[in-house]
Amino acid sequence: MTPRKRLVGLGAFALASSLVLTACGGNGGGDDTGDGGASTGIVSVGNGEPQNPIIPTMTNETFGSKVTSNVFAGLVYYDAEGVVHNEVAESIDSDDNKTWTITLKDGWTFSDGTPVTAQSFVDAWNYGAYGPNAQNLSYFFEPIEGFEDVQGEEPAAEELSGLEVVSDTEFVVTLAQPESDFPLRLGYSAFYPLPESFFDDPEAFGEAPVGNGPYVLENWEHNSVIELRPNDAYKGEREVQNGGVDLIAYTDEDSAYNDLLDGNLDIVTNVPASAFGTFEGELGDRAVNQPAAVVQVINVPEYNEKLQGEAGLMRRKAISMAIDRDQITETVFSGSRTPASDFTSPVISGWSEDVEGSEVLDYNPDEAKKLWDEAEAIEPWGDETLYIASNADSDHKSWIDPTCNGIRDTLGIDCEFDAYPTFDEFLDARDNDEIKGLFRGGWRADYPAMSNFLGPIYGTGAGSNDMHYSSEEFDAKLKEANGADDPDEAVELYKEAETILFNDLPGIPLWYNNATGGWSENVDNVVFGWDSDPLLYQVTKSE
């Protein structure tokens, strides 16, 4: 599935080098409720079954994230254009970019009536970072002092030494090194607070979470629907304008889109490949097709012995150059994707299409075959099939088939789609190291910065490093970039980190996604944000 300067009194902070991203939205043709009329209807949204229980530090996939981002509120939140606003935080201050004093606004409570305090954040962060708890997002706490001491199965400490509660409304965060963009990250779900009830029974909490966001999770019928309803205790600016949201679990995107056309579903957040050429004509001004902070890749698991060593690296590069990204994005996606030229996203400040080493993403069948033959001289491939794994309940077959055709025609090997019936089955196989070839990876930014496309995916031991890639050189360069005082210097260092990735190719970038979605005539005020998700709290619907 993601993005940063010292902030003093972080009010409505724009990105260091302005992130310009126009959100698309508008009236869907239903009753106009934006002028004070009643909007009490339940908005239905196409979704899927979350992979994990709804615990903020465990949730790192799209379906679950739609729940956490609406049930919880962080220190800051991101608006439709990726601009940062205070939410629970009154101020986030530092004199040296290393020691940050965070002051909370008064009066916040969780939906169960218990107060949101500095301890609520510190306890949640300590839980997320603590190694034995095995949380997917523990990597995000690495910058905080004492992180190494809480890692492993038998850690030296149970709490981060860099967290200190001063009072109910103030705590101090000490980082291992100065990092000027630290506050920009704090709207991500890893940094949400947790109530005391969570620690009494985390398993039960994951089924019925208690948050402090604009909605409460009222009911969860697994593989069917998650019902979110307005949280009367919410104190922030994301004021709910509807009677609630039903996240409907679909097993294929065509069914969701057809329900939208029939008026039986209000919002789809991902148009199926079968409708790429028609959805804008069918939906008119209720269609959205805009750049988003999303990149798609093919990942190379380090346990795939055929793709390791000198010969394996040649094969990775050959596979990349055998993929005709221009043709696939035009014919399969009807121009709703853009061929990738790096590991980040064009909507992120600092992006460049001229990163050293990126020529490996150019379609070059002659060079691809030459590299493959050189690898054959080192270690024969044999008659093994190259598999590309993904879930079959989406439209990935539409691009994997032509991708495999290019690999098959160029390299002279067999290539097939390794289809898992559902998204969660695919994720489980990925997480259990059961993938027998390559596998699809998609990354949607957690916060709007280049670093978010690099560290969480390719950093050693990172929560979304599903390939188990590890490079001391990359880790050191990323640390150097994170600690840069000047944003321009940081950008150049992040580009150097990308060059290391191009040399190793733990993942093969494919294309940047547009947010492609739409809404029915029953709803109004639909806006898709910088990260491709609609801002559900502001959607209006009359009963």
C-alpha positions as CSV (number, residue, x, y, z in Angstrom):
1,M,0.0,0.0,0.0
2,T,2.1,6.4,1.0
3,P,4.6,12.2,2.4
4,R,8.2,16.9,5.8
5,K,10.4,20.7,8.9
6,R,10.2,21.5,12.3
7,L,6.7,22.5,13.3
8,V,5.9,24.9,16.1
9,G,2.2,25.0,17.0
10,L,1.2,22.8,14.1
11,G,-2.0,24.3,12.9
12,A,-2.6,23.8,9.2
13,F,0.9,22.9,8.0
14,A,1.5,22.5,4.3
15,L,4.3,20.2,3.0
16,A,7.8,21.5,2.9
17,S,7.7,21.9,-0.9
18,S,4.0,22.4,-1.5
19,L,2.1,19.3,-2.3
20,V,-0.3,20.4,-5.0
21,L,-3.2,17.9,-5.5
22,T,-6.6,19.0,-6.5
23,A,-9.4,16.8,-5.0
24,C,-12.3,15.9,-7.3
25,G,-15.8,15.8,-6.0
26,G,-19.1,17.6,-6.1
27,N,-22.8,16.9,-6.2
28,G,-24.0,13.5,-7.2
29,G,-27.4,14.6,-8.3
30,G,-29.2,13.6,-5.2
31,D,-31.0,15.9,-2.7
32,D,-28.7,18.8,-1.8
33,T,-28.1,18.6,1.9
34,G,-25.1,20.9,2.0
35,D,-27.1,24.0,2.9
36,G,-28.3,22.8,6.3
37,G,-30.8,20.2,5.2
38,A,-31.1,16.9,7.0
39,S,-28.5,14.3,6.0
40,T,-29.3,11.2,8.0
41,G,-29.0,8.5,5.4
42,I,-26.5,5.6,5.8
43,V,-23.8,5.8,3.1
44,S,-22.9,2.4,1.6
45,V,-19.3,1.9,0.4
46,G,-17.7,-1.0,-1.4
47,N,-15.0,-2.6,0.7
48,G,-13.7,-6.0,1.7
49,E,-12.9,-8.1,4.8
50,P,-10.1,-6.7,6.9
51,Q,-7.2,-9.1,7.2
52,N,-6.7,-8.5,11.0
53,P,-8.6,-7.4,14.1
54,I,-9.1,-3.6,14.2
55,I,-6.1,-2.6,16.3
56,P,-4.4,0.5,14.9
57,T,-0.8,-0.8,15.2
58,M,-1.8,-4.1,13.5
59,T,-3.8,-2.7,10.6
60,N,-1.7,-2.1,7.4
61,E,-4.0,-2.9,4.6
62,T,-6.7,-1.0,2.7
63,F,-9.9,-2.6,4.0
64,G,-9.0,-2.4,7.7
65,S,-7.5,1.1,7.3
66,K,-10.9,2.4,6.2
67,V,-12.1,1.4,9.7
68,T,-9.2,2.7,11.8
69,S,-9.0,6.1,10.0
70,N,-12.7,6.7,10.8
71,V,-13.0,5.2,14.2
72,F,-9.8,6.8,15.6
73,A,-8.4,10.3,15.8
74,G,-4.7,11.0,16.0
75,L,-2.7,14.0,17.0
76,V,-3.1,15.4,13.5
77,Y,-5.1,14.6,10.4
78,Y,-4.7,15.1,6.7
79,D,-7.2,16.9,4.6
80,A,-8.1,16.1,1.0
81,E,-5.0,17.8,-0.4
82,G,-2.6,16.2,2.1
83,V,-2.3,19.3,4.3
84,V,-1.7,18.5,8.0
85,H,-4.1,19.9,10.6
86,N,-4.1,19.5,14.4
87,E,-6.7,17.1,15.6
88,V,-6.2,16.0,19.2
89,A,-2.9,17.9,19.5
90,E,-2.9,21.6,20.6
91,S,0.7,21.9,19.7
92,I,3.8,19.9,18.6
93,D,6.9,21.9,19.5
94,S,10.7,21.3,19.3
95,D,13.8,23.5,19.4
96,D,16.1,20.9,18.0
97,N,14.0,18.4,16.0
98,K,15.0,15.7,18.4
99,T,12.9,16.4,21.6
100,W,9.3,17.1,20.8
101,T,6.8,18.4,23.4
102,I,3.2,17.4,22.5
103,T,0.3,19.2,24.2
104,L,-3.2,17.9,23.8
105,K,-6.5,19.8,23.6
106,D,-8.8,19.5,26.6
107,G,-12.1,17.6,26.6
108,W,-11.4,14.7,24.3
109,T,-12.8,11.3,25.3
110,F,-13.1,7.9,23.8
111,S,-16.5,6.7,22.7
112,D,-16.9,4.8,26.0
113,G,-16.6,8.1,27.9
114,T,-13.1,7.6,29.3
115,P,-10.6,10.5,28.8
116,V,-8.1,10.7,26.0
117,T,-4.9,11.6,27.8
118,A,-1.1,11.8,27.2
119,Q,-1.0,8.3,28.8
120,S,-3.4,7.0,26.1
121,F,-0.9,7.9,23.4
122,V,2.2,6.7,25.3
123,D,0.7,3.4,26.3
124,A,-0.5,2.8,22.7
125,W,2.9,3.6,21.3
126,N,4.7,1.4,23.8
127,Y,2.3,-1.5,23.0
128,G,2.9,-1.0,19.2
129,A,6.7,-0.9,19.6
130,Y,7.1,-3.9,22.0
131,G,8.5,-6.8,20.1
132,P,6.6,-9.7,21.7
133,N,3.3,-8.0,20.8
134,A,4.2,-8.6,17.1
135,Q,2.4,-5.5,15.7
136,N,2.7,-4.9,11.9
137,L,3.4,-1.2,12.4
138,S,6.1,-1.4,15.1
139,Y,8.6,-0.1,12.6
140,F,7.1,3.4,12.8
141,F,8.4,3.7,16.3
142,E,12.0,3.0,15.3
143,P,12.9,6.8,15.4
144,I,12.0,7.0,19.1
145,E,14.8,6.6,21.6
146,G,14.9,3.1,23.1
147,F,13.3,1.3,20.2
148,E,16.1,-1.4,20.0
149,D,15.6,-2.2,23.7
150,V,12.0,-3.2,23.2
151,Q,12.5,-5.4,20.2
152,G,13.0,-9.2,19.9
153,E,11.2,-12.0,21.7
154,E,13.0,-11.3,25.0
155,P,13.5,-7.5,24.9
156,A,15.7,-5.6,27.4
157,A,12.9,-3.2,28.2
158,E,9.1,-3.1,28.0
159,E,8.7,0.6,27.2
160,L,10.4,3.2,25.0
161,S,12.8,5.3,26.9
162,G,12.0,8.2,24.6
163,L,8.4,8.6,25.8
164,E,7.7,10.6,29.0
165,V,4.2,11.6,30.3
166,V,4.4,15.1,31.9
167,S,0.7,15.5,32.7
168,D,-2.7,14.4,31.4
169,T,-2.4,16.8,28.5
170,E,1.4,16.8,27.8
171,F,4.0,14.3,26.9
172,V,7.6,14.4,25.5
173,V,9.0,12.4,22.7
174,T,12.8,12.0,22.4
175,L,14.1,10.7,19.1
176,A,17.3,8.9,18.5
177,Q,18.4,11.6,16.1
178,P,16.9,14.9,14.9
179,E,14.1,14.3,12.4
180,S,12.4,17.5,11.1
181,D,9.4,15.8,9.6
182,F,8.4,13.7,12.6
183,P,5.1,15.6,13.2
184,L,4.0,15.0,9.7
185,R,3.8,11.2,10.4
186,L,1.5,11.6,13.5
187,G,-1.7,11.3,11.6
188,Y,-1.0,7.7,10.6
189,S,-2.8,4.9,12.4
190,A,0.4,3.6,14.2
191,F,0.2,6.7,16.3
192,Y,-3.5,6.6,17.4
193,P,-4.3,6.5,21.1
194,L,-5.9,3.5,22.9
195,P,-8.3,3.4,25.9
196,E,-7.5,1.5,29.0
197,S,-10.0,-1.2,28.1
198,F,-7.8,-2.2,25.2
199,F,-5.1,-3.5,27.5
200,D,-7.6,-5.6,29.5
201,D,-8.5,-7.7,26.5
202,P,-6.8,-6.8,23.2
203,E,-8.5,-9.7,21.4
204,A,-12.0,-8.6,22.3
205,F,-11.1,-5.0,21.5
206,G,-10.0,-6.0,18.0
207,E,-13.5,-7.2,17.3
208,A,-15.3,-4.2,18.8
209,P,-12.8,-1.3,19.0
210,V,-13.4,1.8,21.1
211,G,-12.0,4.9,19.5
212,N,-12.1,8.6,19.6
213,G,-12.7,9.4,15.9
214,P,-15.8,10.6,14.0
215,Y,-17.4,7.2,14.0
216,V,-18.0,4.2,16.3
217,L,-18.0,0.6,15.0
218,E,-21.5,-0.5,15.9
219,N,-21.5,-3.9,14.3
220,W,-19.2,-6.2,12.3
221,E,-20.6,-9.1,10.4
222,H,-17.5,-10.7,9.0
223,N,-17.3,-11.0,5.3
224,S,-20.5,-9.0,5.0
225,V,-20.6,-5.5,6.5
226,I,-19.0,-3.2,9.0
227,E,-21.4,-0.6,10.3
228,L,-20.0,2.7,11.4
229,R,-22.2,5.2,13.1
230,P,-21.5,8.9,14.2
231,N,-19.6,9.2,17.5
232,D,-21.3,11.8,19.6
233,A,-18.2,12.1,21.8
234,Y,-16.0,13.2,18.9
235,K,-14.5,16.7,19.4
236,G,-12.6,17.3,16.2
237,E,-13.0,19.1,12.9
238,R,-14.0,16.0,10.9
239,E,-17.7,16.5,11.7
240,V,-19.9,13.7,10.4
241,Q,-22.5,14.9,7.8
242,N,-24.4,11.6,7.4
243,G,-26.2,9.0,9.5
244,G,-23.4,6.5,9.2
245,V,-21.4,4.4,6.8
246,D,-21.8,0.7,5.9
247,L,-18.6,-0.8,4.5
248,I,-19.8,-3.6,2.4
249,A,-17.5,-6.6,1.8
250,Y,-17.4,-7.5,-1.9
251,T,-15.5,-10.4,-3.3
252,D,-15.1,-8.8,-6.8
253,E,-15.0,-5.3,-8.0
254,D,-17.3,-5.8,-11.0
255,S,-20.2,-6.7,-8.6
256,A,-19.6,-3.5,-6.6
257,Y,-19.5,-1.4,-9.7
258,N,-22.6,-2.9,-11.1
259,D,-24.4,-2.3,-7.8
260,L,-23.3,1.3,-8.0
261,L,-24.8,1.7,-11.5
262,D,-28.0,0.1,-10.3
263,G,-28.2,2.5,-7.3
264,N,-27.7,-0.3,-4.8
265,L,-24.3,1.0,-3.6
266,D,-23.3,4.6,-2.9
267,I,-19.5,4.7,-3.4
268,V,-16.9,2.6,-5.1
269,T,-13.3,3.4,-4.4
270,N,-11.8,1.2,-7.1
271,V,-13.2,0.9,-10.6
272,P,-12.7,-2.6,-12.1
273,A,-10.6,-2.9,-15.2
274,S,-13.6,-3.9,-17.2
275,A,-15.0,-0.4,-16.8
276,F,-11.9,1.7,-17.2
277,G,-12.9,2.7,-20.7
278,T,-16.5,3.5,-19.8
279,F,-16.9,4.6,-16.2
280,E,-16.4,8.3,-16.8
281,G,-19.0,8.3,-19.5
282,E,-21.4,6.2,-17.4
283,L,-21.0,8.3,-14.2
284,G,-20.3,11.7,-15.7
285,D,-19.6,14.2,-12.9
286,R,-20.0,11.4,-10.4
287,A,-16.7,9.8,-11.6
288,V,-13.3,10.5,-10.2
289,N,-10.0,9.9,-12.0
290,Q,-7.2,11.8,-10.3
291,P,-3.6,11.3,-9.3
292,A,-3.1,9.6,-5.9
293,A,-0.2,8.6,-3.7
294,V,-0.3,5.0,-4.8
295,V,2.3,2.8,-6.5
296,Q,2.1,-0.8,-7.7
297,V,5.1,-3.2,-7.8
298,I,6.0,-6.8,-8.2
299,N,7.9,-7.9,-5.1
300,V,10.7,-10.4,-5.1
301,P,10.8,-12.5,-1.9
302,E,14.3,-13.1,-0.6
303,Y,13.5,-16.8,0.0
304,N,13.1,-17.4,-3.8
305,E,16.5,-18.9,-4.4
306,K,16.2,-18.7,-8.2
307,L,16.3,-14.9,-7.9
308,Q,19.2,-14.5,-5.5
309,G,22.9,-13.9,-6.1
310,E,24.5,-12.5,-9.2
311,A,22.4,-14.5,-11.6
312,G,19.2,-13.7,-9.6
313,L,19.9,-10.0,-9.8
314,M,20.3,-10.2,-13.6
315,R,17.0,-12.0,-13.8
316,R,15.2,-9.4,-11.7
317,K,16.4,-6.7,-14.1
318,A,15.6,-8.8,-17.1
319,I,12.1,-9.4,-15.8
320,S,11.6,-5.6,-15.2
321,M,12.8,-4.7,-18.7
322,A,10.6,-7.4,-20.3
323,I,7.4,-5.6,-19.0
324,D,5.9,-3.0,-21.5
325,R,4.5,-0.6,-18.9
326,D,3.4,1.9,-21.6
327,Q,1.3,-0.6,-23.4
328,I,-0.3,-2.2,-20.3
329,T,-1.3,1.2,-18.8
330,E,-2.8,2.3,-22.0
331,T,-4.6,-0.9,-23.1
332,V,-5.5,-2.5,-19.8
333,F,-6.0,0.6,-17.7
334,S,-7.1,3.1,-20.4
335,G,-4.6,5.6,-19.2
336,S,-5.8,5.5,-15.5
337,R,-2.3,4.4,-14.6
338,T,1.1,6.0,-15.3
339,P,4.3,3.9,-15.9
340,A,6.5,4.1,-12.9
341,S,9.9,5.8,-13.0
342,D,10.8,5.4,-9.3
343,F,9.6,3.8,-6.1
344,T,7.6,6.8,-4.8
345,S,4.8,8.9,-6.4
346,P,4.5,12.0,-8.6
347,V,2.1,13.6,-6.2
348,I,4.6,13.6,-3.4
349,S,6.9,16.6,-2.8
350,G,10.5,15.9,-4.0
351,W,9.5,13.2,-6.6
352,S,11.8,13.0,-9.7
353,E,11.6,10.9,-12.8
354,D,15.4,11.0,-13.2
355,V,16.6,8.8,-10.3
356,E,19.9,7.1,-11.1
357,G,19.3,3.4,-12.0
358,S,15.7,3.9,-13.1
359,E,16.5,2.9,-16.7
360,V,15.8,-0.7,-15.5
361,L,12.1,0.2,-15.7
362,D,12.3,1.0,-19.4
363,Y,10.9,-1.6,-21.8
364,N,14.0,-3.1,-23.4
365,P,13.4,-6.6,-24.6
366,D,16.9,-6.9,-26.3
367,E,18.7,-6.0,-23.1
368,A,16.3,-8.1,-21.0
369,K,17.1,-11.2,-23.1
370,K,20.9,-10.5,-23.0
371,L,20.8,-10.3,-19.2
372,W,18.7,-13.4,-18.9
373,D,21.2,-15.3,-21.1
374,E,24.1,-14.1,-19.0
375,A,22.3,-15.3,-15.9
376,E,21.8,-18.7,-17.7
377,A,25.5,-19.0,-18.1
378,I,26.0,-18.7,-14.4
379,E,23.0,-20.8,-13.2
380,P,20.4,-22.4,-15.6
381,W,16.8,-21.6,-14.9
382,G,15.6,-24.9,-16.1
383,D,11.9,-25.5,-17.0
384,E,10.5,-23.8,-13.9
385,T,7.5,-21.6,-14.3
386,L,7.7,-18.0,-13.0
387,Y,4.6,-17.2,-11.0
388,I,3.1,-13.8,-10.1
389,A,0.8,-14.2,-7.2
390,S,-2.1,-12.0,-6.2
391,N,-5.8,-12.2,-5.2
392,A,-8.4,-13.3,-7.7
393,D,-11.3,-11.3,-6.1
394,S,-10.0,-8.1,-7.8
395,D,-9.0,-7.4,-11.4
396,H,-5.3,-8.2,-11.2
397,K,-5.5,-11.0,-13.8
398,S,-6.2,-8.2,-16.4
399,W,-2.6,-6.9,-16.1
400,I,-0.8,-10.0,-14.8
401,D,-1.7,-11.9,-18.0
402,P,-0.1,-9.4,-20.4
403,T,2.8,-8.9,-18.0
404,C,3.4,-12.7,-18.2
405,N,3.0,-12.6,-22.0
406,G,5.8,-10.1,-22.3
407,I,8.0,-12.1,-19.9
408,R,7.2,-15.3,-21.8
409,D,7.9,-13.8,-25.3
410,T,11.0,-12.0,-24.3
411,L,12.8,-14.4,-22.0
412,G,11.5,-17.7,-23.3
413,I,10.2,-19.0,-20.0
414,D,6.8,-19.9,-18.8
415,C,5.0,-17.3,-16.7
416,E,1.6,-17.7,-15.0
417,F,-0.8,-15.9,-12.6
418,D,-0.8,-17.6,-9.2
419,A,-4.3,-16.7,-8.1
420,Y,-5.5,-16.8,-4.5
421,P,-9.3,-16.8,-4.2
422,T,-9.5,-13.8,-1.8
423,F,-7.4,-10.9,-0.7
424,D,-7.0,-12.1,2.9
425,E,-5.9,-15.5,1.7
426,F,-3.3,-13.9,-0.5
427,L,-2.1,-11.7,2.4
428,D,-1.9,-14.8,4.7
429,A,0.2,-16.7,2.2
430,R,2.4,-13.7,1.7
431,D,2.9,-13.2,5.5
432,N,3.6,-16.9,6.0
433,D,6.3,-16.9,3.2
434,E,4.3,-19.4,1.1
435,I,4.5,-17.5,-2.2
436,K,6.2,-19.7,-4.8
437,G,7.2,-16.9,-7.2
438,L,6.9,-13.2,-7.3
439,F,3.9,-11.3,-5.7
440,R,2.0,-8.2,-6.3
441,G,2.6,-5.3,-3.9
442,G,0.6,-2.1,-3.7
443,W,1.5,0.8,-1.5
444,R,-0.7,3.7,-0.6
445,A,1.0,6.4,1.4
446,D,0.3,6.6,5.1
447,Y,1.5,10.2,5.2
448,P,2.6,12.5,2.3
449,A,6.4,12.1,2.2
450,M,9.0,10.3,0.1
451,S,10.3,8.5,3.2
452,N,6.9,6.7,3.6
453,F,7.4,4.9,0.3
454,L,10.9,3.7,1.3
455,G,11.4,2.9,5.0
456,P,8.2,1.0,5.8
457,I,8.6,-1.2,2.8
458,Y,12.3,-1.7,2.3
459,G,13.9,-1.0,5.7
460,T,15.3,-4.0,7.4
461,G,12.6,-5.6,9.6
462,A,10.0,-3.0,8.6
463,G,6.3,-4.0,9.0
464,S,5.5,-4.0,5.3
465,N,8.9,-5.4,4.2
466,D,7.1,-8.6,3.0
467,M,10.1,-9.6,0.8
468,H,12.5,-9.7,3.9
469,Y,14.9,-7.4,2.0
470,S,17.8,-6.2,4.1
471,S,20.6,-3.7,3.1
472,E,22.9,-2.0,5.5
473,E,23.7,0.5,2.8
474,F,20.0,1.4,2.2
475,D,19.2,1.6,5.9
476,A,22.1,3.9,6.5
477,K,21.2,6.2,3.6
478,L,17.5,6.3,4.8
479,K,18.6,7.3,8.3
480,E,20.8,10.0,6.9
481,A,17.9,11.3,4.8
482,N,15.5,11.3,7.7
483,G,18.0,13.3,9.8
484,A,18.6,16.0,7.2
485,D,17.9,19.6,8.3
486,D,17.2,20.9,4.9
487,P,14.3,19.5,2.8
488,D,16.2,19.8,-0.5
489,E,19.1,17.9,1.0
490,A,16.7,15.2,2.3
491,V,15.2,14.8,-1.2
492,E,18.6,14.2,-2.7
493,L,19.4,11.6,-0.1
494,Y,16.1,9.8,-0.6
495,K,16.9,9.7,-4.3
496,E,20.3,8.1,-3.4
497,A,18.4,5.6,-1.3
498,E,16.2,4.8,-4.3
499,T,19.3,4.2,-6.4
500,I,20.3,1.5,-4.0
501,L,16.9,-0.1,-4.5
502,F,17.3,0.0,-8.2
503,N,20.6,-1.8,-7.9
504,D,19.0,-4.5,-5.7
505,L,15.4,-4.6,-7.1
506,P,13.7,-6.1,-4.0
507,G,10.6,-4.8,-5.7
508,I,10.0,-4.0,-9.4
509,P,7.9,-0.7,-9.7
510,L,5.1,-1.0,-12.3
511,W,2.9,2.1,-12.4
512,Y,1.4,4.9,-10.4
513,N,-2.3,4.6,-9.7
514,N,-4.9,7.2,-10.2
515,A,-7.8,7.2,-7.7
516,T,-10.6,5.8,-9.9
517,G,-14.0,5.7,-8.2
518,G,-17.5,7.0,-8.3
519,W,-20.7,7.5,-6.5
520,S,-24.4,7.1,-7.0
521,E,-27.1,9.8,-7.4
522,N,-28.1,9.2,-3.8
523,V,-25.2,11.0,-2.3
524,D,-23.5,14.4,-2.4
525,N,-20.4,16.1,-1.3
526,V,-18.1,13.2,-2.2
527,V,-14.4,14.1,-2.3
528,F,-11.5,11.7,-2.9
529,G,-8.3,12.6,-1.1
530,W,-4.6,12.7,-1.9
531,D,-4.3,9.0,-0.7
532,S,-7.2,7.8,-3.0
533,D,-9.7,7.3,-0.2
534,P,-13.0,9.3,0.0
535,L,-13.5,11.6,3.0
536,L,-16.5,9.6,4.3
537,Y,-17.4,11.9,7.1
538,Q,-18.4,14.8,4.8
539,V,-20.6,12.7,2.4
540,T,-24.3,13.7,2.7
541,K,-27.3,11.5,2.0
542,S,-31.0,12.0,2.6
543,E,-33.0,9.1,3.7
